[in-house]
């Protein structure tokens, strides 16, 4: 119903009978997809075993695949083999994108590093984007400048971040292999990380979310270990220190990271055994919050003359809804409410309202006027929610429809590759930053058009739809987990492997855009943890080494 409601909003309403038929068709399709997922998990959980004679009859291709496939339960040599295989799979994307892909936000961060005017400040550093990310990009930029050209800095970054991402993905698969999941499950996860195009394309991008992703994956593995051992692993000081360090890094490399850490620690507290483990988890969450909300803004930022990030990011949805309210019902509002809303939003927000993004409504600066109007704004927003619920629903679901609706005739919610292949976002700041620009625009446009065409084909549409990865697959994984818990085929310790997905999902639904290319970087943690949810469903019983 939500998917069709979004199509209804896009197409301007009408056609009630056709809408009802669409709802029925989508419901049947979702049920069929769920049944297919059940059969897939059953197949994934049963490892086939070949006899000696069967090995003799294997085809040349099968023998080659067996020789190439790493043994993830093996020694360090097998780990290096896995890294090499993934690197070869990623190589075409690496060569195509050299020196690297640069996002618009990164350009602004590089300008801040150089002390030049940018879209956010007149040259000072800002916490609008995480400061640690700005520092990382700035260091690589400086290295390239010392060597001879900024394009070298991008190539260095691309090489380093790709190597880190590959090592982290291999580490994740090795953990799955040694934790009781089926061989098909962990090899399937490895294959997914190797060949699903958006994993390597994004992992090599010079953008803050690409720094966050490997750290979040490592933190996810530590969460899984805490759940699997029911908190026993936290007795080891090194393990506890690693868990806390990753929690800090996740909090420092994404604005919502600290909330993900807090939610993960709270959920894990219900799984672990003993109050000491719970205190360590909740202490980690509290310490991360102390660093982000107290130490940085009150101590470090003033000392380093860093401008704190604005609060507009946290109230982006109410601001988007208020802009549409002014646009559609501005004449019906009281003068007081209208003055409050126009004072909080960007100038001419109603006229500049874009249903697919909040940028032109919220802006990048948090002023004293906005601080003064914050409480009255929230009161006016809440009061008008009861008067104009349809307007609020329209603004929200059009903004977030990429997570709900399948691609329709008006909007394409596929996993598009455009923007990721752009060497640097076009704009007046590009030349000032001294960053390389693409010379192969037609090639990249051709790739984008091919991906869009592929995503619109009937059998490919679900797998390349954002809604599948954000809504459908998580729901199926949660549903199957509950079924196995009720049938006592799965323990709560392993069911808690869904924590990485559960702490990522809420922030998808408050994102500033789901349909635009920006939405793909919000989606990446969901792609990273998707194989974990499937793998946990193949765990039949707790392995004997679980408490080691």
WOPEBEL-V246829 format. One record per residue. N is the residue number from 1. RES is the residue in one letter. NEAR is the number of other C-alpha atoms within 8 Angstrom. Layout:
n & res & near
N & RES & NEAR
N & RES & NEAR
This chain:
n & res & near
1 & X & 5
2 & X & 7
3 & X & 10
4 & X & 11
5 & X & 8
6 & X & 13
7 & X & 11
8 & X & 11
9 & X & 10
10 & X & 10
11 & X & 7
12 & X & 6
13 & X & 7
14 & X & 5
15 & X & 6
16 & X & 6
17 & X & 6
18 & X & 7
19 & X & 10
20 & X & 8
21 & X & 8
22 & X & 9
23 & X & 10
24 & X & 8
25 & X & 8
26 & X & 8
27 & X & 8
28 & X & 8
29 & X & 8
30 & X & 8
31 & X & 8
32 & X & 8
33 & X & 8
34 & X & 9
35 & X & 8
36 & X & 8
37 & X & 9
38 & X & 9
39 & X & 8
40 & X & 8
41 & X & 11
42 & X & 9
43 & X & 8
44 & X & 11
45 & X & 13
46 & X & 8
47 & X & 9
48 & X & 4
49 & X & 4
50 & X & 6
51 & X & 6
52 & X & 6
53 & X & 6
54 & X & 8
55 & X & 8
56 & X & 6
57 & X & 6
58 & X & 8
59 & X & 6
60 & X & 6
61 & X & 6
62 & X & 8
63 & X & 9
64 & X & 8
65 & X & 8
66 & X & 7
67 & X & 7
68 & X & 7
69 & X & 7
70 & X & 9
71 & X & 7
72 & X & 12
73 & X & 7
74 & X & 8
75 & X & 7
76 & X & 6
77 & X & 7
78 & X & 11
79 & X & 13
80 & X & 8
81 & X & 9
82 & X & 12
83 & X & 11
84 & X & 8
85 & X & 9
86 & X & 11
87 & X & 10
88 & X & 8
89 & X & 9
90 & X & 11
91 & X & 8
92 & X & 8
93 & X & 9
94 & X & 11
95 & X & 7
96 & X & 6
97 & X & 10
98 & X & 8
99 & X & 11
100 & X & 13
101 & X & 14
102 & X & 14
103 & X & 15
104 & X & 9
105 & X & 8
106 & X & 13
107 & X & 15
108 & X & 12
109 & X & 13
110 & X & 13
111 & X & 14
112 & X & 16
113 & X & 11
114 & X & 7
115 & X & 10
116 & X & 10
117 & X & 11
118 & X & 11
119 & X & 6
120 & X & 10
121 & X & 10
122 & X & 8
123 & X & 11
124 & X & 12
125 & X & 13
126 & X & 13
127 & X & 10
128 & X & 9
129 & X & 13
130 & X & 12
131 & X & 11
132 & X & 8
133 & X & 11
134 & X & 14
135 & X & 9
136 & X & 8
137 & X & 13
138 & X & 11
139 & X & 8
140 & X & 12
141 & X & 12
142 & X & 10
143 & X & 9
144 & X & 15
145 & X & 11
146 & X & 7
147 & X & 7
148 & X & 7
149 & X & 9
150 & X & 13
151 & X & 10
152 & X & 12
153 & X & 14
154 & X & 14
155 & X & 11
156 & X & 10
157 & X & 11
158 & X & 13
159 & X & 9
160 & X & 8
161 & X & 12
162 & X & 11
163 & X & 9
164 & X & 9
165 & X & 10
166 & X & 11
167 & X & 9
168 & X & 11
169 & X & 12
170 & X & 12
171 & X & 8
172 & X & 11
173 & X & 13
174 & X & 11
175 & X & 9
176 & X & 12
177 & X & 13
178 & X & 9
179 & X & 8
180 & X & 11
181 & X & 16
182 & X & 14
183 & X & 8
184 & X & 10
185 & X & 14
186 & X & 14
187 & X & 9
188 & X & 9
189 & X & 12
190 & X & 11
191 & X & 9
192 & X & 9
193 & X & 11
194 & X & 11
195 & X & 9
196 & X & 9
197 & X & 6
198 & X & 8
199 & X & 13
200 & X & 13
201 & X & 12
202 & X & 11
203 & X & 11
204 & X & 14
205 & X & 13
206 & X & 14
207 & X & 10
208 & X & 12
209 & X & 10
210 & X & 14
211 & X & 11
212 & X & 11
213 & X & 12
214 & X & 12
215 & X & 11
216 & X & 11
217 & X & 14
218 & X & 11
219 & X & 12
220 & X & 10
221 & X & 10
222 & X & 9
223 & X & 13
224 & X & 12
225 & X & 9
226 & X & 14
227 & X & 15
228 & X & 10
229 & X & 12
230 & X & 11
231 & X & 13
232 & X & 11
233 & X & 12
234 & X & 11
235 & X & 9
236 & X & 7
237 & X & 7
238 & X & 6
239 & X & 10
240 & X & 11
241 & X & 8
242 & X & 8
243 & X & 10
244 & X & 9
245 & X & 8
246 & X & 12
247 & X & 14
248 & X & 10
249 & X & 9
250 & X & 15
251 & X & 15
252 & X & 13
253 & X & 15
254 & X & 13
255 & X & 9
256 & X & 8
257 & X & 11
258 & X & 17
259 & X & 8
260 & X & 10
261 & X & 14
262 & X & 13
263 & X & 9
264 & X & 12
265 & X & 12
266 & X & 10
267 & X & 9
268 & X & 14
269 & X & 11
270 & X & 6
271 & X & 11
272 & X & 15
273 & X & 9
274 & X & 7
275 & X & 6
276 & X & 6
277 & X & 14
278 & X & 11
279 & X & 8
280 & X & 9
281 & X & 12
282 & X & 12
283 & X & 8
284 & X & 11
285 & X & 13
286 & X & 9
287 & X & 8
288 & X & 14
289 & X & 11
290 & X & 9
291 & X & 9
292 & X & 12
293 & X & 8
294 & X & 10
295 & X & 10
296 & X & 10
297 & X & 11
298 & X & 8
299 & X & 9
300 & X & 9
301 & X & 12
302 & X & 10
303 & X & 7
304 & X & 6
305 & X & 8
306 & X & 11
307 & X & 10
308 & X & 9
309 & X & 10
310 & X & 9
311 & X & 7
312 & X & 11
313 & X & 7
314 & X & 5
315 & X & 8
316 & X & 12
317 & X & 10
318 & X & 9
319 & X & 12
320 & X & 14
321 & X & 12
322 & X & 11
323 & X & 14
324 & X & 13
325 & X & 12
326 & X & 12
327 & X & 9
328 & X & 6
329 & X & 8
330 & X & 9
331 & X & 5
332 & X & 5
333 & X & 8
334 & X & 6
335 & X & 6
336 & X & 6
337 & X & 10
338 & X & 11
339 & X & 8
340 & X & 12
341 & X & 13
342 & X & 11
343 & X & 10
344 & X & 11
345 & X & 11
346 & X & 11
347 & X & 5
348 & X & 7
349 & X & 12
350 & X & 9
351 & X & 6
352 & X & 8
353 & X & 12
354 & X & 7
355 & X & 8
356 & X & 10
357 & X & 10
358 & X & 15
359 & X & 8
360 & X & 11
361 & X & 13
362 & X & 13
363 & X & 8
364 & X & 10
365 & X & 8
366 & X & 10
367 & X & 6
368 & X & 6
369 & X & 8
370 & X & 10
371 & X & 8
372 & X & 7
373 & X & 11
374 & X & 9
375 & X & 7
376 & X & 8
377 & X & 12
378 & X & 9
379 & X & 8
380 & X & 11
381 & X & 10
382 & X & 8
383 & X & 8
384 & X & 9
385 & X & 9
386 & X & 7
387 & X & 6
388 & X & 9
389 & X & 9
390 & X & 6
391 & X & 10
392 & X & 13
393 & X & 8
394 & X & 9
395 & X & 12
396 & X & 11
397 & X & 9
398 & X & 12
399 & X & 14
400 & X & 14
401 & X & 12
402 & X & 12
403 & X & 13
404 & X & 11
405 & X & 14
406 & X & 12
407 & X & 11
408 & X & 8
409 & X & 5
410 & X & 7
411 & X & 8
412 & X & 9
413 & X & 14
414 & X & 11
415 & X & 11
416 & X & 10
417 & X & 11
418 & X & 10
419 & X & 8
420 & X & 12
421 & X & 10
422 & X & 14
423 & X & 14
424 & X & 14
425 & X & 11
426 & X & 6
427 & X & 5
428 & X & 6
429 & X & 9
430 & X & 12
431 & X & 7
432 & X & 7
433 & X & 9
434 & X & 7
435 & X & 10
436 & X & 9
437 & X & 7
438 & X & 8
439 & X & 4
440 & X & 6
441 & X & 8
442 & X & 6
443 & X & 7
444 & X & 11
445 & X & 9
446 & X & 8
447 & X & 9
448 & X & 11
449 & X & 8
450 & X & 8
451 & X & 11
452 & X & 11
453 & X & 8
454 & X & 9
455 & X & 15
456 & X & 9
457 & X & 8
458 & X & 7
459 & X & 5
460 & X & 10
461 & X & 14
462 & X & 10
463 & X & 8
464 & X & 10
465 & X & 14
466 & X & 13
467 & X & 13
468 & X & 12
469 & X & 13
470 & X & 13
471 & X & 10
472 & X & 9
473 & X & 10
474 & X & 12
475 & X & 8
476 & X & 10
477 & X & 10
478 & X & 9
479 & X & 8
480 & X & 10
481 & X & 11
482 & X & 8
483 & X & 8
484 & X & 11
485 & X & 12
486 & X & 7
487 & X & 7
488 & X & 7
489 & X & 9
490 & X & 14
491 & X & 9
492 & X & 8
493 & X & 12
494 & X & 12
495 & X & 11
496 & X & 11
497 & X & 13
498 & X & 10
499 & X & 13
500 & X & 11
501 & X & 12
502 & X & 8
503 & X & 12
504 & X & 11
505 & X & 10
506 & X & 8
507 & X & 9
508 & X & 11
509 & X & 8
510 & X & 9
511 & X & 10
512 & X & 10
513 & X & 12
514 & X & 16
515 & X & 14
516 & X & 9
517 & X & 11
518 & X & 9
519 & X & 11
520 & X & 11
521 & X & 10
522 & X & 10
523 & X & 11
524 & X & 11
525 & X & 11
526 & X & 12
527 & X & 10
528 & X & 10
529 & X & 11
530 & X & 12
531 & X & 12
532 & X & 11
533 & X & 13
534 & X & 11
535 & X & 14
536 & X & 11
537 & X & 14
538 & X & 13
539 & X & 13
540 & X & 9
541 & X & 8
542 & X & 7
543 & X & 7
544 & X & 5
545 & X & 5
546 & X & 9
547 & X & 7
548 & X & 3
